[in-house]
Amino acid sequence: MQEFTGTVNPEGLEYTGWQKKTALFMISQGLSLFGSMLVQYAIIWYVTLSTQSGAALTISTLVGFLPQLVISLFAGVWADRYPRKLLIIGADLLTASSTLVLAIFFLMGYQELWLIYVVSGIRSIGAGIQSPAVNALLPQIVPPERLVKVNSLFGTIHPFIMIVTPVLAGTLMSFSRLEAIFFIDVVTALLAVSLLVVLKVAVHQKAAQAQLTGYLDDLKSGLVYIAGNRTIRTLFIFFSVTFFLVTPIAFLSPLMVTRSFGDEVWKLTANEVTFFLGSIVGGAIMMAWGGFKSHFRTIGFACILWSVLVTSAGLSTNLIVYLIMMFLLGIPMPMFNVPTTSLLQEIVSQDMQGRVFGVQQMIMSAVMPLGMLVFGPVADVISIELLLVISGAGMALPGLWIFFKRLPVLLPASRPQVERVQTGD
């Protein structure tokens, strides 16, 4: 078994000083995520508390995802054609600018819901550009055999931020104006951009060359690449089903807490904090364990756990019991995300990673709004608890399917072999 241990691999990626580069990149993305999540929670709770409407939450979800769906058709190709660092910087500046405009309008006393929806849509475009570029850039600075560990660390930092931000958002909303949160996001975005400016990342091979093919040709070649790869194709089918079924617990749980347990801000905060505390535990488990030898079994195992726990959350009639279920629900999150991202980073060539992650994002951006179109209006007719029981039970099927599915795992010919992706059974 060949394992890369040097500083340059056959794809021309240099890993000298990768630890420092990775730390700088993580701090930058952590700052960006911190500000974005602070604003996102403030918006969700503002809409929830001011309307208590499933339809309003549905609109908020749609404007948060549909722009990502549209921009994903472009973002994945851009991430392969152009320097990924510059795309990330541009996306951060776009979201910061839109948030600044929203803050100014709020200061002027103009606080209409439609304005929040518009700015949420612009922020969604920025996230849509940033996501595939971030996932594709990480393998440029991290050696292949370290990707699982680094993604696991990312999987721990992310929920830590997701714990701090709802607590801080709830605290700020209780004694200050909403626009104060918007200004914090602008500052953190500018700090994140400043760190990226000093981060030295070589331009990947395709972006460094003259672009001899058109955008549509690149898009078509990416779709052909995905369609011709059985493993990626199967994973994306699995994602489509799973993301649809995750929608009720992901987006309707704040409304469920408000309706069933009370509309106090601390309860909404606890709903988020307990989940992400569990995610920190899950991230630590993944850092120590690394998952099954087969990434597919780790992903399937996480989905099966979700099935049991989402159903249990729907059956909970006591707030404490429900919050315990939310904590446990967070534990499988890194077990799902880390092997998914690591697998795609390992098996997809650098020149195709932007397009593959772009299509993955497009699937999520399409399926979850579709889920809200179905589950959101239904949540105004039947209880959200019943929706959780139905969707939770349904998750067992894709989880068992991917757990036992035997899939080939083929690395690019130019990529050094990484032992943990040599088997798909």
Residue pairs with C-beta under 8 A, 6 or more apart in sequence:
1 417
1 419
1 422
2 416
2 417
3 145
3 416
3 417
3 418
3 419
4 143
4 144
4 145
4 416
4 418
6 15
7 14
7 15
7 16
8 14
8 15
9 15
9 143
9 144
9 415
9 416
10 414
10 415
10 416
11 205
11 349
11 350
11 412
11 414
11 415
12 205
13 139
13 140
13 202
13 204
13 350
14 202
15 141
15 142
15 143
18 141
18 142
18 143
18 146
21 141
21 199
21 200
21 201
22 138
22 141
22 142
22 150
24 195
24 198
24 199
25 137
25 138
25 141
25 196
25 199
26 153
26 154
26 157
27 195
28 192
28 193
28 195
28 196
28 199
29 134
29 192
30 157
30 161
31 188
31 189
31 191
31 192
31 195
32 92
32 130
32 188
32 189
32 192
33 158
33 161
34 161
34 164
34 165
34 188
35 96
35 99
35 184
35 185
35 186
35 187
35 188
35 189
35 192
36 95
36 123
36 127
36 185
36 189
37 161
37 162
37 165
37 166
38 165
38 168
38 169
38 181
38 184
38 185
38 188
39 99
39 123
39 181
39 182
39 185
40 64
41 165
41 166
41 169
41 170
41 272
42 169
42 172
42 173
42 178
42 181
42 182
43 60
43 116
43 120
44 57
44 60
44 254
45 169
45 170
45 173
45 254
45 265
45 268
46 116
46 173
46 178
47 56
47 57
47 60
47 113
47 116
48 57
48 254
48 255
48 258
48 268
49 258
49 263
49 265
50 113
51 57
51 113
52 255
52 258
52 259
52 263
53 380
54 252
54 255
54 376
54 377
54 379
54 380
55 376
55 377
55 380
56 113
57 251
57 252
57 254
57 255
57 372
57 376
58 372
58 373
58 376
58 377
59 117
60 116
60 117
60 120
61 251
61 368
61 369
61 372
61 376
62 369
62 372
62 373
63 117
63 118
63 120
63 121
63 124
64 120
64 121
64 123
64 124
65 124
65 364
65 365
65 366
65 368
65 369
66 121
66 124
66 365
66 369
67 121
67 122
67 124
67 125
67 128
68 124
68 125
68 127
68 128
68 131
68 361
68 362
68 364
68 365
69 128
69 362
69 365
69 366
69 369
70 125
70 128
71 124
71 125
71 128
71 129
72 128
72 132
72 358
72 359
72 361
72 362
72 365
73 219
73 358
73 362
74 215
75 87
75 128
75 129
75 131
75 132
75 133
75 354
75 358
75 361
76 132
76 219
76 222
76 354
76 355
76 356
76 357
76 358
76 359
76 361
76 362
77 215
77 218
77 219
77 222
77 354
77 355
77 358
78 87
78 129
78 133
78 354
79 87
79 132
79 133
79 136
79 353
79 354
79 355
79 357
79 358
80 136
80 204
80 206
80 207
80 218
80 222
80 351
80 352
80 353
80 354
80 355
81 206
81 207
81 211
81 215
81 218
81 354
82 207
83 201
83 203
83 204
83 207
84 133
84 134
84 136
84 137
84 140
84 201
84 204
84 207
84 354
85 133
85 137
85 196
85 199
85 201
87 129
87 130
87 133
88 130
88 133
88 134
88 137
88 196
89 193
89 196
89 197
90 129
91 126
91 127
91 129
91 130
91 133
92 126
92 130
92 189
92 192
92 193
92 196
93 189
93 193
94 122
94 125
94 126
94 129
95 122
95 123
95 126
95 127
95 185
95 189
96 185
96 186
96 189
96 190
96 193
98 119
98 122
98 123
98 126
99 119
99 123
99 182
99 185
99 186
99 189
100 182
100 183
100 186
101 119
102 115
102 116
102 119
102 179
102 182
103 179
103 182
103 183
103 186
104 179
105 111
105 115
106 177
106 178
106 179
106 182
107 177
107 179
111 178
128 361
128 365
131 357
131 361
132 353
132 354
132 355
132 357
132 358
132 360
132 361
133 354
135 341
135 344
135 345
135 353
135 357
136 204
136 350
136 353
136 354
136 357
137 201
138 147
138 150
138 151
138 345
139 147
139 345
139 346
139 350
139 353
140 201
140 202
140 204
140 350
141 201
142 150
144 345
144 346
144 415
144 416
144 418
145 418
145 419
147 342
147 345
147 346
147 418
148 286
148 290
148 291
148 338
148 339
148 342
148 420
149 287
149 290
151 337
151 338
151 341
151 342
151 345
152 283
152 286
152 287
152 290
152 334
152 338
153 283
153 287
154 338
155 279
155 282
155 283
155 286
155 333
155 334
155 337
155 338
156 279
156 280
156 283
156 284
156 287
156 334
157 283
158 279
158 283
159 275
159 276
159 277
159 278
159 279
159 280
159 282
159 283
159 330
159 333
159 334
160 276
160 280
162 272
162 275
162 276
162 279
163 272
163 273
163 276
163 277
163 280
166 268
166 269
166 272
166 273
167 269
167 273
169 181
169 269
170 265
170 266
170 268
170 269
172 180
172 181
173 181
173 265
174 265
204 350
204 351
205 350
205 351
206 350
206 351
213 221
218 355
219 355
221 355
222 352
222 355
222 356
222 358
222 359
223 355
223 359
225 352
225 355
225 356
226 232
226 233
226 236
226 355
226 356
226 359
227 233
229 410
230 407
230 408
231 347
231 407
231 408
231 409
231 410
231 424
232 344
232 347
232 348
232 356
234 402
234 405
234 407
235 340
235 343
235 344
235 402
236 359
236 360
236 363
238 299
238 398
238 401
238 402
239 360
239 363
239 364
239 367
240 363
240 367
241 397
241 398
242 303
242 395
242 398
242 399
243 363
243 364
243 367
243 368
243 371
244 367
244 368
244 370
244 371
245 371
245 391
245 392
245 394
245 395
245 398
246 306
246 368
246 371
246 391
246 395
247 368
247 371
247 372
247 374
247 375
247 391
248 310
248 371
248 375
248 379
248 384
248 387
248 388
248 391
249 310
249 313
249 329
249 388
249 391
249 392
250 368
251 368
251 371
251 372
251 375
251 376
252 375
252 376
252 379
252 384
252 387
253 271
253 313
253 326
253 384
254 268
254 271
255 379
255 384
256 384
256 385
256 388
257 267
257 268
257 271
257 319
257 322
258 267
258 268
259 384
260 384
260 385
261 267
261 319
261 322
267 319
270 323
271 323
271 326
274 323
274 324
274 326
274 327
274 330
275 326
275 327
275 329
275 330
276 330
277 327
277 330
278 326
278 327
278 328
278 329
278 330
278 331
278 333
279 330
279 331
279 333
279 334
280 330
281 330
281 331
282 330
282 331
282 332
282 333
282 334
282 335
283 334
283 338
285 331
285 334
285 335
286 334
286 335
286 338
290 420
291 297
291 298
291 335
291 338
291 339
292 298
292 301
293 420
293 423
294 423
294 424
294 425
295 339
295 340
295 342
295 343
295 420
295 421
296 339
296 402
296 403
296 405
296 407
296 424
297 403
298 335
298 338
298 339
299 335
299 336
299 339
299 340
299 402
299 403
300 399
300 400
300 401
300 402
300 403
300 404
300 405
301 332
301 335
301 399
301 403
302 332
302 333
302 335
302 336
302 399
303 332
303 336
303 395
303 396
303 398
303 399
303 402
303 403
304 395
304 396
304 399
304 400
304 403
305 331
305 332
305 335
306 329
306 332
306 336
306 392
306 395
306 399
307 392
307 393
307 394
307 395
307 396
307 399
308 392
308 396
309 325
309 328
309 329
309 332
309 392
310 329
310 388
310 391
310 392
310 395
311 388
311 389
311 392
311 393
312 325
312 392
313 322
313 325
313 326
313 329
313 388
313 392
314 384
314 385
314 386
314 387
314 388
314 389
314 392
315 385
315 389
316 322
316 325
316 385
343 409
343 421
344 353
344 356
344 357
344 360
345 353
346 411
346 415
346 418
346 421
347 409
347 410
347 411
347 412
347 421
348 356
348 412
349 412
349 414
349 415
375 387
375 391
378 387
379 387
406 424
406 425
407 424
407 425
408 424
409 421
409 422
409 423
409 424
411 417
411 418
411 421
